[in-house]
C-alpha cells in the first residue's frame, strides 16, 4: 500500500482472499499482509478513506512472499518510486510465486522492469501512457486481466475482483472460487480476455438521439436484417447519408459496427453457455456457424471452438 492508493483496489482484493479463508481449512488459508511504503497510520487513500496498517513497512516483510499485489491509485510511488522500493520489487519478482497489479499498479511493476517483454494491461484510460512510458512492455488495453508467466495485471476497479477470483481458482479450484463469488454476490464468469467495456458502451458516445436509439435496437435485434439498406430505412435516411452520418458519429462504418456487436454477443454466449455453434450463430445474426467462424477468424484470429476451449481451460468461464 502507499499514500493515495485507490481504496477499492485494496478492499476488493482483500475481501476475495479473506472470504476464501472462511471456506478453507486452517492449513490451506491465506495469510494476508498489508505492507506499506510509509509507516504512518492511518494511511490516506485516493479518496480520503484511511487504512490502518499497524506500521508494517514493506522492508519489514520477512520470509517468502507467495503472491504480491500492487493496487492502483495516484500515489507518486507508482511514477517516481524510491530506488529501495524498486529494488525490493525486483527481488519479489524473482522470488515470489506470482506478482500482480490492479489498474495503475502496473506502473510500479513496470518501474521495476517486471513487465519488460511481457504482455500486460491496465485501465483503458492509462494504457497508451503506460505503453509510451515503458516501450518494452506489450500493453494490451482490451482485456480485464492478463497473465504472462508469473506476472498478472488487471484493469481498473472491479477487475481486481476478477483477477483475485482467478488466483483463488488456481489455488483451490473452481468450486471454492464460485462460492467466494456467491458470497460476494459478484459474477465469476468473466475470463481475462473479456473486453474492459463492451462495443455498445464504447461507441454510444453520439449525441444523435436517433443513432443512439438505433444502436440499442441493433443490440436487441442481432438476428434481424442489419444491412445498410435496412438500417438506413429504419433511420429514415438515404443509404448514402446514413453511411456518412453513422461513420462520422460512431467512428466506424455500419457494417463494421454490426460485425463487432455480433462477435461480442457470440463471445458472451460461448463463455457463459453450452449452446451449440449453430444455435449461437443464428441467435447472433449469422446465417450459419461457418459464417460466424469466418467473422471470428477475421476479427479475433481464432475460431469460435478454439475461443470456447481457451476460455474453458482458463478456468474462469462457466454457466449453462
Buried (B, 14 or more C-beta within 10 A) or exposed (E): BBBBBBBBBBBBBBBBBEBBBEBBEEEEBBEEBBBBBBEEEEBBBBEEBEBEBEEBEBEEBEEEBEBBBBBBBBBEBBEEBEEEBBEBBBEBBEEBEBBBBBBBBBBBBBBBBBBBEBBBBBBBEBBEBBBEBBEEBBBBBBBBBBBBEBBBBBBBBBBBBBBBBBBBBBBBEBEBBBBBBEBBEBEBBBBBBBBBEBBBEBBBEBEBEBBBEBBEBBBEEBEEEBEBEEBBBBBEBEBEEBBEBBBEBBEBBBBEBBBBBBBBBBBBBBBBBEBEBEEBBBBBBBEEBEEBBEBBEEBBEBBBEBBBBBBBEBBBBBEE
